[in-house]
Amino acid sequence: MQLTTSKTRLSQLSNEDWAIAIRERYGATQDLYRTMGVDRVMVYHNNLSQAIASNTPTLVRLLKSYGADVLKPLLEVHITSAIISSGEENDAEPSDVRMIAQAILENSNIKRLNMASILSFFVRFKCGEFKIYGKITPRKFMEVMNEYAEVAIEREERIVRDLEKLRADQEWQKHQASAISFDDYKKAKGYGEDIEN
């Protein structure tokens, strides 16, 4: 499936600072497709914690930054690749692929996910981590993705908490490195030894 440039009008997209920053970071539609394309999913999958920590945007933020007409084809390529990779009996029916992509864009839990987690899902799907018996239908695909989203949201929240704790610890260590004892403070201020602690 060839990705084509979108015709989303900029007036439909968010003009929030974060949305502008996302568009500046990932560039035009074709740049976004290259950065998050099928041939790049392993980079996100293998470096998932770092991708989340480096502020890879959530699906909802990408949606507000680029629009559904940009993200839907990107998702369709990943969905098609995942279904085809999952076995011989699975053909990626275009109508099913479109339905799955639309369901992903409308699912509030999945939209909360960091895009790196979504790309990691497609890698795991291709590797057979999720057991789907028989033909892959949109319903089966979304059930598996919803289960994954629940776990992924918890993982992302843990990564963010750990990162915030690490930053707070670093800030505290920096503060402690510049701190002085009360005795040193008294000496610096010229107070005598007669001042009680």
Disulfide bonds with the S-S distance in Angstrom:
none
